[in-house]
Amino acid sequence: MKNRFYVNSMAYSDGYHEVHHEKCQLLPNANQQLFLGYFENFSEAIGKSKRIYPLSMGCQFCCKKKHDSKQGIFEL
Ligand SMILES: [Zn+2]
C-alpha cells in the first residue's frame, strides 16, 4: 500500500528539509508543504525529496522506523 509523503518547503536553520508521512502529527502547514508523491516507504520518499532539496531527511517522528527496520517499510 502506497502512502502520500510531503516535504517541508521551509528548511530548518541547519538547512535540512524534513520529509513527512501524510498522517504525521508534525506535518507542516499547507502553505509550507510540497507533495512528493505516493511511495511504498519513506526511504523512497526521501530519495525523491533529495532530487528537489539535496539536504533532506526523514522526520524523527514519522520516519523513525528507518532506524528500527532494515526493510524501511512504513507501517500504519
Ligand atoms: Zn513527520
N, CA, C, O and the ligand as a Tripos MOL2 file, in Angstrom:
@<TRIPOS>MOLECULE
protein
  305   303    77     0     0
PROTEIN
NO_CHARGES

@<TRIPOS>ATOM
      1 N           0.8390   -1.1920    0.0000 N.3       1 MET1
      2 CA          0.0000    0.0000    0.0000 C.3       1 MET1
      3 C           0.8790    1.2480    0.0000 C.2       1 MET1
      4 O           1.8050    1.3870    0.7990 O.2       1 MET1
      5 N           0.5570    2.1420   -0.9190 N.am      2 LYS2
      6 CA          1.3660    3.3540   -1.0010 C.3       2 LYS2
      7 C           0.7680    4.4550   -0.1380 C.2       2 LYS2
      8 O          -0.4410    4.5180    0.0810 O.2       2 LYS2
      9 N           1.6410    5.3040    0.3360 N.am      3 ASN3
     10 CA          1.2290    6.4110    1.1890 C.3       3 ASN3
     11 C           1.7210    7.7180    0.5890 C.2       3 ASN3
     12 O           2.7120    7.7650   -0.1400 O.2       3 ASN3
     13 N           0.9950    8.7760    0.9190 N.am      4 ARG4
     14 CA          1.4080   10.1060    0.4590 C.3       4 ARG4
     15 C           2.5050   10.6350    1.3730 C.2       4 ARG4
     16 O           2.4680   10.4560    2.5900 O.2       4 ARG4
     17 N           3.4670   11.2810    0.7630 N.am      5 PHE5
     18 CA          4.5380   11.9100    1.5450 C.3       5 PHE5
     19 C           4.7060   13.3550    1.1040 C.2       5 PHE5
     20 O           4.4910   13.7150   -0.0530 O.2       5 PHE5
     21 N           5.0980   14.1610    2.0740 N.am      6 TYR6
     22 CA          5.2950   15.5830    1.8350 C.3       6 TYR6
     23 C           6.6700   15.9850    2.3540 C.2       6 TYR6
     24 O           7.2330   15.3320    3.2330 O.2       6 TYR6
     25 N           7.1990   17.0650    1.8010 N.am      7 VAL7
     26 CA          8.4310   17.6240    2.3480 C.3       7 VAL7
     27 C           8.1330   19.0630    2.7520 C.2       7 VAL7
     28 O           7.3860   19.7760    2.0800 O.2       7 VAL7
     29 N           8.7260   19.4660    3.8490 N.am      8 ASN8
     30 CA          8.5740   20.8320    4.3280 C.3       8 ASN8
     31 C           9.3660   21.7490    3.4000 C.2       8 ASN8
     32 O          10.5790   21.6010    3.2580 O.2       8 ASN8
     33 N           8.6790   22.6880    2.7760 N.am      9 SER9
     34 CA          9.3640   23.5850    1.8310 C.3       9 SER9
     35 C          10.2210   24.6240    2.5550 C.2       9 SER9
     36 O          11.0530   25.2910    1.9400 O.2       9 SER9
     37 N          10.0140   24.7540    3.8520 N.am     10 MET10
     38 CA         10.8190   25.6850    4.6500 C.3      10 MET10
     39 C          11.9420   24.8950    5.3190 C.2      10 MET10
     40 O          11.6790   24.0210    6.1440 O.2      10 MET10
     41 N          13.1630   25.1930    4.9740 N.am     11 ALA11
     42 CA         14.2910   24.4880    5.5860 C.3      11 ALA11
     43 C          14.4590   24.9170    7.0390 C.2      11 ALA11
     44 O          14.1170   26.0390    7.4110 O.2      11 ALA11
     45 N          14.9760   24.0280    7.8360 N.am     12 TYR12
     46 CA         15.3160   24.3770    9.2160 C.3      12 TYR12
     47 C          16.5900   25.2090    9.1980 C.2      12 TYR12
     48 O          17.2320   25.3820    8.1620 O.2      12 TYR12
     49 N          16.9320   25.7130   10.3650 N.am     13 SER13
     50 CA         18.1100   26.5820   10.4380 C.3      13 SER13
     51 C          19.3860   25.8630   10.0140 C.2      13 SER13
     52 O          20.3530   26.5000    9.5960 O.2      13 SER13
     53 N          19.3870   24.5290   10.1210 N.am     14 ASP14
     54 CA         20.5770   23.7730    9.7060 C.3      14 ASP14
     55 C          20.5580   23.4780    8.2020 C.2      14 ASP14
     56 O          21.4790   22.8520    7.6780 O.2      14 ASP14
     57 N          19.5010   23.9320    7.5090 N.am     15 GLY15
     58 CA         19.4510   23.7700    6.0580 C.3      15 GLY15
     59 C          18.6950   22.5470    5.5690 C.2      15 GLY15
     60 O          18.5280   22.3600    4.3640 O.2      15 GLY15
     61 N          18.2330   21.7080    6.5020 N.am     16 TYR16
     62 CA         17.5590   20.4830    6.0970 C.3      16 TYR16
     63 C          16.0580   20.6540    5.9190 C.2      16 TYR16
     64 O          15.4040   21.4130    6.6350 O.2      16 TYR16
     65 N          15.5320   19.9210    4.9380 N.am     17 HIS17
     66 CA         14.0940   19.8740    4.7070 C.3      17 HIS17
     67 C          13.5990   18.5240    5.2190 C.2      17 HIS17
     68 O          14.1890   17.4840    4.9280 O.2      17 HIS17
     69 N          12.5320   18.5530    5.9660 N.am     18 GLU18
     70 CA         12.0490   17.3430    6.6060 C.3      18 GLU18
     71 C          10.9140   16.6940    5.8170 C.2      18 GLU18
     72 O           9.9710   17.3580    5.3870 O.2      18 GLU18
     73 N          11.0340   15.3720    5.6370 N.am     19 VAL19
     74 CA         10.0270   14.6000    4.9050 C.3      19 VAL19
     75 C           9.0360   13.9980    5.9000 C.2      19 VAL19
     76 O           9.4240   13.4660    6.9400 O.2      19 VAL19
     77 N           7.7410   14.0920    5.5550 N.am     20 HIS20
     78 CA          6.6950   13.5890    6.4430 C.3      20 HIS20
     79 C           5.6950   12.7080    5.7190 C.2      20 HIS20
     80 O           5.3940   12.8990    4.5410 O.2      20 HIS20
     81 N           5.1960   11.7420    6.4650 N.am     21 HIS21
     82 CA          4.0590   10.9410    6.0210 C.3      21 HIS21
     83 C           2.8140   11.8180    6.1230 C.2      21 HIS21
     84 O           2.7520   12.7350    6.9420 O.2      21 HIS21
     85 N           1.8290   11.5260    5.2850 N.am     22 GLU22
     86 CA          0.6140   12.3660    5.2680 C.3      22 GLU22
     87 C          -0.1120   12.4230    6.6120 C.2      22 GLU22
     88 O          -0.8190   13.3930    6.8870 O.2      22 GLU22
     89 N           0.0490   11.4150    7.4380 N.am     23 LYS23
     90 CA         -0.6720   11.4020    8.7050 C.3      23 LYS23
     91 C           0.1910   11.8320    9.8880 C.2      23 LYS23
     92 O          -0.2170   11.7120   11.0430 O.2      23 LYS23
     93 N           1.3680   12.3260    9.5920 N.am     24 CYS24
     94 CA          2.2580   12.7490   10.6740 C.3      24 CYS24
     95 C           1.6520   13.9250   11.4380 C.2      24 CYS24
     96 O           1.0690   14.8360   10.8490 O.2      24 CYS24
     97 N           1.8020   13.8830   12.7530 N.am     25 GLN25
     98 CA          1.3070   14.9890   13.5900 C.3      25 GLN25
     99 C           2.1330   16.2580   13.3930 C.2      25 GLN25
    100 O           1.6930   17.3580   13.7250 O.2      25 GLN25
    101 N           3.3110   16.0890   12.8610 N.am     26 LEU26
    102 CA          4.2020   17.2390   12.6890 C.3      26 LEU26
    103 C           4.2010   17.7730   11.2580 C.2      26 LEU26
    104 O           5.0540   18.5770   10.8820 O.2      26 LEU26
    105 N           3.2300   17.3150   10.4690 N.am     27 LEU27
    106 CA          3.1390   17.7900    9.0860 C.3      27 LEU27
    107 C           3.0530   19.3190    9.0830 C.2      27 LEU27
    108 O           2.2600   19.8940    9.8280 O.2      27 LEU27
    109 N           3.8500   19.9690    8.2650 N.am     28 PRO28
    110 CA          3.8290   21.4380    8.2560 C.3      28 PRO28
    111 C           2.5150   22.0020    7.7230 C.2      28 PRO28
    112 O           1.6960   21.2750    7.1600 O.2      28 PRO28
    113 N           2.3300   23.2850    7.9090 N.am     29 ASN29
    114 CA          1.1380   23.9600    7.3890 C.3      29 ASN29
    115 C           1.0610   23.7610    5.8740 C.2      29 ASN29
    116 O           2.0760   23.5760    5.2030 O.2      29 ASN29
    117 N          -0.1650   23.8050    5.3550 N.am     30 ALA30
    118 CA         -0.3990   23.5440    3.9300 C.3      30 ALA30
    119 C           0.4560   24.4300    3.0260 C.2      30 ALA30
    120 O           0.8860   23.9940    1.9570 O.2      30 ALA30
    121 N           0.7010   25.6500    3.4410 N.am     31 ASN31
    122 CA          1.4800   26.5660    2.5950 C.3      31 ASN31
    123 C           2.9850   26.3370    2.7280 C.2      31 ASN31
    124 O           3.7790   27.0180    2.0800 O.2      31 ASN31
    125 N           3.3750   25.3790    3.5690 N.am     32 GLN32
    126 CA          4.8110   25.0850    3.7400 C.3      32 GLN32
    127 C           5.1310   23.6450    3.3800 C.2      32 GLN32
    128 O           6.2170   23.1530    3.6870 O.2      32 GLN32
    129 N           4.1890   22.9660    2.7290 N.am     33 GLN33
    130 CA          4.4690   21.5720    2.3860 C.3      33 GLN33
    131 C           4.4120   21.3640    0.8850 C.2      33 GLN33
    132 O           3.6180   21.9890    0.1830 O.2      33 GLN33
    133 N           5.2620   20.4830    0.4120 N.am     34 LEU34
    134 CA          5.3340   20.1650   -1.0020 C.3      34 LEU34
    135 C           5.0290   18.6760   -1.1360 C.2      34 LEU34
    136 O           5.6780   17.8400   -0.5080 O.2      34 LEU34
    137 N           4.0340   18.3560   -1.9640 N.am     35 PHE35
    138 CA          3.6470   16.9640   -2.1500 C.3      35 PHE35
    139 C           4.7080   16.2440   -2.9760 C.2      35 PHE35
    140 O           5.0470   16.6710   -4.0800 O.2      35 PHE35
    141 N           5.2310   15.1420   -2.4250 N.am     36 LEU36
    142 CA          6.2800   14.3960   -3.1170 C.3      36 LEU36
    143 C           5.7050   13.3180   -4.0270 C.2      36 LEU36
    144 O           6.2370   13.0520   -5.1050 O.2      36 LEU36
    145 N           4.6140   12.7010   -3.5840 N.am     37 GLY37
    146 CA          4.0120   11.6280   -4.3670 C.3      37 GLY37
    147 C           3.6350   10.4690   -3.4690 C.2      37 GLY37
    148 O           3.6280   10.5810   -2.2430 O.2      37 GLY37
    149 N           3.3170    9.3400   -4.1140 N.am     38 TYR38
    150 CA          2.9270    8.1340   -3.3780 C.3      38 TYR38
    151 C           4.1170    7.1910   -3.3680 C.2      38 TYR38
    152 O           4.7160    6.9090   -4.4060 O.2      38 TYR38
    153 N           4.4500    6.7090   -2.1760 N.am     39 PHE39
    154 CA          5.6030    5.8140   -2.0550 C.3      39 PHE39
    155 C           5.2800    4.6460   -1.1370 C.2      39 PHE39
    156 O           4.4210    4.7270   -0.2590 O.2      39 PHE39
    157 N           6.0030    3.5550   -1.3750 N.am     40 GLU40
    158 CA          5.8370    2.3630   -0.5420 C.3      40 GLU40
    159 C           6.3970    2.6070    0.8540 C.2      40 GLU40
    160 O           5.8980    2.0580    1.8360 O.2      40 GLU40
    161 N           7.4330    3.4300    0.9350 N.am     41 ASN41
    162 CA          8.0630    3.6700    2.2300 C.3      41 ASN41
    163 C           8.7680    5.0210    2.1840 C.2      41 ASN41
    164 O           8.9380    5.6230    1.1240 O.2      41 ASN41
    165 N           9.1660    5.4710    3.3540 N.am     42 PHE42
    166 CA          9.7400    6.8150    3.4270 C.3      42 PHE42
    167 C          11.1390    6.8850    2.8300 C.2      42 PHE42
    168 O          11.6070    7.9660    2.4710 O.2      42 PHE42
    169 N          11.8080    5.7470    2.7220 N.am     43 SER43
    170 CA         13.1340    5.7780    2.0950 C.3      43 SER43
    171 C          13.0190    6.2540    0.6490 C.2      43 SER43
    172 O          13.8400    7.0380    0.1710 O.2      43 SER43
    173 N          11.9770    5.7620   -0.0430 N.am     44 GLU44
    174 CA         11.7550    6.1970   -1.4200 C.3      44 GLU44
    175 C          11.3750    7.6680   -1.4530 C.2      44 GLU44
    176 O          11.8140    8.4180   -2.3250 O.2      44 GLU44
    177 N          10.5500    8.0710   -0.4870 N.am     45 ALA45
    178 CA         10.1030    9.4640   -0.4340 C.3      45 ALA45
    179 C          11.2840   10.4040   -0.1940 C.2      45 ALA45
    180 O          11.3600   11.4790   -0.7890 O.2      45 ALA45
    181 N          12.1920    9.9970    0.6710 N.am     46 ILE46
    182 CA         13.3610   10.8310    0.9480 C.3      46 ILE46
    183 C          14.2490   10.9000   -0.2920 C.2      46 ILE46
    184 O          14.8400   11.9400   -0.5830 O.2      46 ILE46
    185 N          14.3390    9.7870   -1.0210 N.am     47 GLY47
    186 CA         15.1230    9.7760   -2.2540 C.3      47 GLY47
    187 C          14.5770   10.7820   -3.2570 C.2      47 GLY47
    188 O          15.3340   11.4910   -3.9200 O.2      47 GLY47
    189 N          13.2540   10.8330   -3.3590 N.am     48 LYS48
    190 CA         12.6210   11.8030   -4.2590 C.3      48 LYS48
    191 C          12.8720   13.2230   -3.7600 C.2      48 LYS48
    192 O          13.1870   14.1250   -4.5350 O.2      48 LYS48
    193 N          12.7270   13.3960   -2.4740 N.am     49 SER49
    194 CA         12.9070   14.7320   -1.9000 C.3      49 SER49
    195 C          14.3190   15.2590   -2.1450 C.2      49 SER49
    196 O          14.5160   16.4540   -2.3650 O.2      49 SER49
    197 N          15.2930   14.3610   -2.1030 N.am     50 LYS50
    198 CA         16.6900   14.7800   -2.2920 C.3      50 LYS50
    199 C          16.9640   15.2810   -3.7060 C.2      50 LYS50
    200 O          17.9410   15.9900   -3.9450 O.2      50 LYS50
    201 N          16.0840   14.9030   -4.6470 N.am     51 ARG51
    202 CA         16.2570   15.4270   -6.0070 C.3      51 ARG51
    203 C          15.7590   16.8740   -6.0760 C.2      51 ARG51
    204 O          16.1160   17.6160   -6.9920 O.2      51 ARG51
    205 N          14.9330   17.2670   -5.1060 N.am     52 ILE52
    206 CA         14.4260   18.6350   -5.0380 C.3      52 ILE52
    207 C          15.2760   19.4530   -4.0710 C.2      52 ILE52
    208 O          15.7500   20.5450   -4.3840 O.2      52 ILE52
    209 N          15.4460   18.8810   -2.8940 N.am     53 TYR53
    210 CA         16.2620   19.5160   -1.8470 C.3      53 TYR53
    211 C          17.3660   18.5350   -1.4640 C.2      53 TYR53
    212 O          17.1050   17.5690   -0.7460 O.2      53 TYR53
    213 N          18.5910   18.7620   -1.9280 N.am     54 PRO54
    214 CA         19.6750   17.8140   -1.6040 C.3      54 PRO54
    215 C          19.8130   17.5580   -0.1010 C.2      54 PRO54
    216 O          20.1970   16.4650    0.3150 O.2      54 PRO54
    217 N          19.4990   18.5640    0.7010 N.am     55 LEU55
    218 CA         19.5480   18.3600    2.1470 C.3      55 LEU55
    219 C          18.1450   17.9900    2.6300 C.2      55 LEU55
    220 O          17.3720   18.8540    3.0420 O.2      55 LEU55
    221 N          17.8340   16.7130    2.5740 N.am     56 SER56
    222 CA         16.5400   16.2220    3.0320 C.3      56 SER56
    223 C          16.7620   15.1150    4.0400 C.2      56 SER56
    224 O          17.7200   14.3480    3.9430 O.2      56 SER56
    225 N          15.8660   15.0450    5.0060 N.am     57 MET57
    226 CA         15.9650   13.9540    5.9780 C.3      57 MET57
    227 C          14.5690   13.5700    6.4280 C.2      57 MET57
    228 O          13.6230   14.3510    6.3290 O.2      57 MET57
    229 N          14.4640   12.3440    6.9250 N.am     58 GLY58
    230 CA         13.1730   11.8760    7.4120 C.3      58 GLY58
    231 C          12.8490   12.4940    8.7550 C.2      58 GLY58
    232 O          13.7270   12.7190    9.5890 O.2      58 GLY58
    233 N          11.5680   12.7630    8.9450 N.am     59 CYS59
    234 CA         11.0890   13.2800   10.2250 C.3      59 CYS59
    235 C          11.3880   12.2670   11.3360 C.2      59 CYS59
    236 O          11.2350   11.0600   11.1490 O.2      59 CYS59
    237 N          11.8080   12.7680   12.4700 N.am     60 GLN60
    238 CA         12.1280   11.8820   13.6000 C.3      60 GLN60
    239 C          10.8920   11.1570   14.1160 C.2      60 GLN60
    240 O          10.9840   10.0720   14.6910 O.2      60 GLN60
    241 N           9.7430   11.7710   13.9010 N.am     61 PHE61
    242 CA          8.5030   11.1860   14.4310 C.3      61 PHE61
    243 C           7.9220   10.1280   13.5030 C.2      61 PHE61
    244 O           7.6630    9.0050   13.9350 O.2      61 PHE61
    245 N           7.7130   10.4710   12.2330 N.am     62 CYS62
    246 CA          7.0180    9.5400   11.3370 C.3      62 CYS62
    247 C           7.9610    8.6710   10.5160 C.2      62 CYS62
    248 O           7.5160    7.6840    9.9300 O.2      62 CYS62
    249 N           9.2180    8.9940   10.4560 N.am     63 CYS63
    250 CA         10.1500    8.2100    9.6330 C.3      63 CYS63
    251 C          11.1920    7.4920   10.4780 C.2      63 CYS63
    252 O          12.2080    7.0350    9.9560 O.2      63 CYS63
    253 N          10.9490    7.3920   11.7680 N.am     64 LYS64
    254 CA         11.9960    6.8110   12.6060 C.3      64 LYS64
    255 C          12.0990    5.3040   12.5060 C.2      64 LYS64
    256 O          13.0570    4.7030   12.9930 O.2      64 LYS64
    257 N          11.0830    4.6800   11.8580 N.am     65 LYS65
    258 CA         11.1950    3.2320   11.6730 C.3      65 LYS65
    259 C          12.3700    2.8770   10.7810 C.2      65 LYS65
    260 O          12.8150    1.7300   10.7450 O.2      65 LYS65
    261 N          12.8630    3.8670   10.0680 N.am     66 LYS66
    262 CA         14.0330    3.6210    9.2370 C.3      66 LYS66
    263 C          15.1660    3.0770   10.0910 C.2      66 LYS66
    264 O          15.9580    2.2530    9.6340 O.2      66 LYS66
    265 N          15.2410    3.5320   11.3130 N.am     67 HIS67
    266 CA         16.3080    3.1020   12.2040 C.3      67 HIS67
    267 C          15.9770    1.7890   12.8970 C.2      67 HIS67
    268 O          16.8560    1.1070   13.4230 O.2      67 HIS67
    269 N          14.6840    1.4460   12.8860 N.am     68 ASP68
    270 CA         14.2410    0.2400   13.5800 C.3      68 ASP68
    271 C          14.1420   -0.9580   12.6530 C.2      68 ASP68
    272 O          14.2660   -2.1050   13.0820 O.2      68 ASP68
    273 N          13.9150   -0.6760   11.3710 N.am     69 SER69
    274 CA         13.6420   -1.7570   10.4360 C.3      69 SER69
    275 C          14.6390   -1.7370    9.2850 C.2      69 SER69
    276 O          14.8850   -0.6940    8.6790 O.2      69 SER69
    277 N          15.1990   -2.8830    8.9970 N.am     70 LYS70
    278 CA         16.1160   -2.9790    7.8610 C.3      70 LYS70
    279 C          15.3640   -2.7890    6.5480 C.2      70 LYS70
    280 O          15.9340   -2.3610    5.5440 O.2      70 LYS70
    281 N          14.0770   -3.1140    6.5740 N.am     71 GLN71
    282 CA         13.2570   -3.0130    5.3620 C.3      71 GLN71
    283 C          12.9440   -1.5690    5.0220 C.2      71 GLN71
    284 O          12.8300   -1.2180    3.8480 O.2      71 GLN71
    285 N          12.8030   -0.7300    6.0340 N.am     72 GLY72
    286 CA         12.4210    0.6370    5.7880 C.3      72 GLY72
    287 C          10.9860    0.7700    5.3420 C.2      72 GLY72
    288 O          10.6140    1.7700    4.7280 O.2      72 GLY72
    289 N          10.1790   -0.2200    5.6400 N.am     73 ILE73
    290 CA          8.7650   -0.1850    5.2380 C.3      73 ILE73
    291 C           7.9690    0.6140    6.2650 C.2      73 ILE73
    292 O           8.0880    0.3990    7.4720 O.2      73 ILE73
    293 N           7.1730    1.5180    5.7720 N.am     74 PHE74
    294 CA          6.3430    2.2960    6.6730 C.3      74 PHE74
    295 C           5.0660    1.5270    6.9490 C.2      74 PHE74
    296 O           4.3590    1.1270    6.0240 O.2      74 PHE74
    297 N           4.7730    1.3240    8.2190 N.am     75 GLU75
    298 CA          3.5550    0.6110    8.5920 C.3      75 GLU75
    299 C           2.6450    1.5470    9.3680 C.2      75 GLU75
    300 O           3.0930    2.2450   10.2780 O.2      75 GLU75
    301 N           1.3810    1.5640    9.0120 N.am     76 LEU76
    302 CA          0.4320    2.4100    9.7260 C.3      76 LEU76
    303 C          -0.1030    1.6570   10.9330 C.2      76 LEU76
    304 O          -0.9240    2.1910   11.6790 O.2      76 LEU76
    305 ZN          6.7560   13.5910   10.3430 Zn       77 ZN77
@<TRIPOS>BOND
     1     1     2 1
     2     2     3 1
     3     3     4 2
     4     3     5 am
     5     5     6 1
     6     6     7 1
     7     7     8 2
     8     7     9 am
     9     9    10 1
    10    10    11 1
    11    11    12 2
    12    11    13 am
    13    13    14 1
    14    14    15 1
    15    15    16 2
    16    15    17 am
    17    17    18 1
    18    18    19 1
    19    19    20 2
    20    19    21 am
    21    21    22 1
    22    22    23 1
    23    23    24 2
    24    23    25 am
    25    25    26 1
    26    26    27 1
    27    27    28 2
    28    27    29 am
    29    29    30 1
    30    30    31 1
    31    31    32 2
    32    31    33 am
    33    33    34 1
    34    34    35 1
    35    35    36 2
    36    35    37 am
    37    37    38 1
    38    38    39 1
    39    39    40 2
    40    39    41 am
    41    41    42 1
    42    42    43 1
    43    43    44 2
    44    43    45 am
    45    45    46 1
    46    46    47 1
    47    47    48 2
    48    47    49 am
    49    49    50 1
    50    50    51 1
    51    51    52 2
    52    51    53 am
    53    53    54 1
    54    54    55 1
    55    55    56 2
    56    55    57 am
    57    57    58 1
    58    58    59 1
    59    59    60 2
    60    59    61 am
    61    61    62 1
    62    62    63 1
    63    63    64 2
    64    63    65 am
    65    65    66 1
    66    66    67 1
    67    67    68 2
    68    67    69 am
    69    69    70 1
    70    70    71 1
    71    71    72 2
    72    71    73 am
    73    73    74 1
    74    74    75 1
    75    75    76 2
    76    75    77 am
    77    77    78 1
    78    78    79 1
    79    79    80 2
    80    79    81 am
    81    81    82 1
    82    82    83 1
    83    83    84 2
    84    83    85 am
    85    85    86 1
    86    86    87 1
    87    87    88 2
    88    87    89 am
    89    89    90 1
    90    90    91 1
    91    91    92 2
    92    91    93 am
    93    93    94 1
    94    94    95 1
    95    95    96 2
    96    95    97 am
    97    97    98 1
    98    98    99 1
    99    99   100 2
   100    99   101 am
   101   101   102 1
   102   102   103 1
   103   103   104 2
   104   103   105 am
   105   105   106 1
   106   106   107 1
   107   107   108 2
   108   107   109 am
   109   109   110 1
   110   110   111 1
   111   111   112 2
   112   111   113 am
   113   113   114 1
   114   114   115 1
   115   115   116 2
   116   115   117 am
   117   117   118 1
   118   118   119 1
   119   119   120 2
   120   119   121 am
   121   121   122 1
   122   122   123 1
   123   123   124 2
   124   123   125 am
   125   125   126 1
   126   126   127 1
   127   127   128 2
   128   127   129 am
   129   129   130 1
   130   130   131 1
   131   131   132 2
   132   131   133 am
   133   133   134 1
   134   134   135 1
   135   135   136 2
   136   135   137 am
   137   137   138 1
   138   138   139 1
   139   139   140 2
   140   139   141 am
   141   141   142 1
   142   142   143 1
   143   143   144 2
   144   143   145 am
   145   145   146 1
   146   146   147 1
   147   147   148 2
   148   147   149 am
   149   149   150 1
   150   150   151 1
   151   151   152 2
   152   151   153 am
   153   153   154 1
   154   154   155 1
   155   155   156 2
   156   155   157 am
   157   157   158 1
   158   158   159 1
   159   159   160 2
   160   159   161 am
   161   161   162 1
   162   162   163 1
   163   163   164 2
   164   163   165 am
   165   165   166 1
   166   166   167 1
   167   167   168 2
   168   167   169 am
   169   169   170 1
   170   170   171 1
   171   171   172 2
   172   171   173 am
   173   173   174 1
   174   174   175 1
   175   175   176 2
   176   175   177 am
   177   177   178 1
   178   178   179 1
   179   179   180 2
   180   179   181 am
   181   181   182 1
   182   182   183 1
   183   183   184 2
   184   183   185 am
   185   185   186 1
   186   186   187 1
   187   187   188 2
   188   187   189 am
   189   189   190 1
   190   190   191 1
   191   191   192 2
   192   191   193 am
   193   193   194 1
   194   194   195 1
   195   195   196 2
   196   195   197 am
   197   197   198 1
   198   198   199 1
   199   199   200 2
   200   199   201 am
   201   201   202 1
   202   202   203 1
   203   203   204 2
   204   203   205 am
   205   205   206 1
   206   206   207 1
   207   207   208 2
   208   207   209 am
   209   209   210 1
   210   210   211 1
   211   211   212 2
   212   211   213 am
   213   213   214 1
   214   214   215 1
   215   215   216 2
   216   215   217 am
   217   217   218 1
   218   218   219 1
   219   219   220 2
   220   219   221 am
   221   221   222 1
   222   222   223 1
   223   223   224 2
   224   223   225 am
   225   225   226 1
   226   226   227 1
   227   227   228 2
   228   227   229 am
   229   229   230 1
   230   230   231 1
   231   231   232 2
   232   231   233 am
   233   233   234 1
   234   234   235 1
   235   235   236 2
   236   235   237 am
   237   237   238 1
   238   238   239 1
   239   239   240 2
   240   239   241 am
   241   241   242 1
   242   242   243 1
   243   243   244 2
   244   243   245 am
   245   245   246 1
   246   246   247 1
   247   247   248 2
   248   247   249 am
   249   249   250 1
   250   250   251 1
   251   251   252 2
   252   251   253 am
   253   253   254 1
   254   254   255 1
   255   255   256 2
   256   255   257 am
   257   257   258 1
   258   258   259 1
   259   259   260 2
   260   259   261 am
   261   261   262 1
   262   262   263 1
   263   263   264 2
   264   263   265 am
   265   265   266 1
   266   266   267 1
   267   267   268 2
   268   267   269 am
   269   269   270 1
   270   270   271 1
   271   271   272 2
   272   271   273 am
   273   273   274 1
   274   274   275 1
   275   275   276 2
   276   275   277 am
   277   277   278 1
   278   278   279 1
   279   279   280 2
   280   279   281 am
   281   281   282 1
   282   282   283 1
   283   283   284 2
   284   283   285 am
   285   285   286 1
   286   286   287 1
   287   287   288 2
   288   287   289 am
   289   289   290 1
   290   290   291 1
   291   291   292 2
   292   291   293 am
   293   293   294 1
   294   294   295 1
   295   295   296 2
   296   295   297 am
   297   297   298 1
   298   298   299 1
   299   299   300 2
   300   299   301 am
   301   301   302 1
   302   302   303 1
   303   303   304 2
@<TRIPOS>SUBSTRUCTURE
     1 MET1         2 RESIDUE 1 A MET
     2 LYS2         6 RESIDUE 1 A LYS
     3 ASN3        10 RESIDUE 1 A ASN
     4 ARG4        14 RESIDUE 1 A ARG
     5 PHE5        18 RESIDUE 1 A PHE
     6 TYR6        22 RESIDUE 1 A TYR
     7 VAL7        26 RESIDUE 1 A VAL
     8 ASN8        30 RESIDUE 1 A ASN
     9 SER9        34 RESIDUE 1 A SER
    10 MET10       38 RESIDUE 1 A MET
    11 ALA11       42 RESIDUE 1 A ALA
    12 TYR12       46 RESIDUE 1 A TYR
    13 SER13       50 RESIDUE 1 A SER
    14 ASP14       54 RESIDUE 1 A ASP
    15 GLY15       58 RESIDUE 1 A GLY
    16 TYR16       62 RESIDUE 1 A TYR
    17 HIS17       66 RESIDUE 1 A HIS
    18 GLU18       70 RESIDUE 1 A GLU
    19 VAL19       74 RESIDUE 1 A VAL
    20 HIS20       78 RESIDUE 1 A HIS
    21 HIS21       82 RESIDUE 1 A HIS
    22 GLU22       86 RESIDUE 1 A GLU
    23 LYS23       90 RESIDUE 1 A LYS
    24 CYS24       94 RESIDUE 1 A CYS
    25 GLN25       98 RESIDUE 1 A GLN
    26 LEU26      102 RESIDUE 1 A LEU
    27 LEU27      106 RESIDUE 1 A LEU
    28 PRO28      110 RESIDUE 1 A PRO
    29 ASN29      114 RESIDUE 1 A ASN
    30 ALA30      118 RESIDUE 1 A ALA
    31 ASN31      122 RESIDUE 1 A ASN
    32 GLN32      126 RESIDUE 1 A GLN
    33 GLN33      130 RESIDUE 1 A GLN
    34 LEU34      134 RESIDUE 1 A LEU
    35 PHE35      138 RESIDUE 1 A PHE
    36 LEU36      142 RESIDUE 1 A LEU
    37 GLY37      146 RESIDUE 1 A GLY
    38 TYR38      150 RESIDUE 1 A TYR
    39 PHE39      154 RESIDUE 1 A PHE
    40 GLU40      158 RESIDUE 1 A GLU
    41 ASN41      162 RESIDUE 1 A ASN
    42 PHE42      166 RESIDUE 1 A PHE
    43 SER43      170 RESIDUE 1 A SER
    44 GLU44      174 RESIDUE 1 A GLU
    45 ALA45      178 RESIDUE 1 A ALA
    46 ILE46      182 RESIDUE 1 A ILE
    47 GLY47      186 RESIDUE 1 A GLY
    48 LYS48      190 RESIDUE 1 A LYS
    49 SER49      194 RESIDUE 1 A SER
    50 LYS50      198 RESIDUE 1 A LYS
    51 ARG51      202 RESIDUE 1 A ARG
    52 ILE52      206 RESIDUE 1 A ILE
    53 TYR53      210 RESIDUE 1 A TYR
    54 PRO54      214 RESIDUE 1 A PRO
    55 LEU55      218 RESIDUE 1 A LEU
    56 SER56      222 RESIDUE 1 A SER
    57 MET57      226 RESIDUE 1 A MET
    58 GLY58      230 RESIDUE 1 A GLY
    59 CYS59      234 RESIDUE 1 A CYS
    60 GLN60      238 RESIDUE 1 A GLN
    61 PHE61      242 RESIDUE 1 A PHE
    62 CYS62      246 RESIDUE 1 A CYS
    63 CYS63      250 RESIDUE 1 A CYS
    64 LYS64      254 RESIDUE 1 A LYS
    65 LYS65      258 RESIDUE 1 A LYS
    66 LYS66      262 RESIDUE 1 A LYS
    67 HIS67      266 RESIDUE 1 A HIS
    68 ASP68      270 RESIDUE 1 A ASP
    69 SER69      274 RESIDUE 1 A SER
    70 LYS70      278 RESIDUE 1 A LYS
    71 GLN71      282 RESIDUE 1 A GLN
    72 GLY72      286 RESIDUE 1 A GLY
    73 ILE73      290 RESIDUE 1 A ILE
    74 PHE74      294 RESIDUE 1 A PHE
    75 GLU75      298 RESIDUE 1 A GLU
    76 LEU76      302 RESIDUE 1 A LEU
    77 ZN77       305 GROUP 0 **** ****
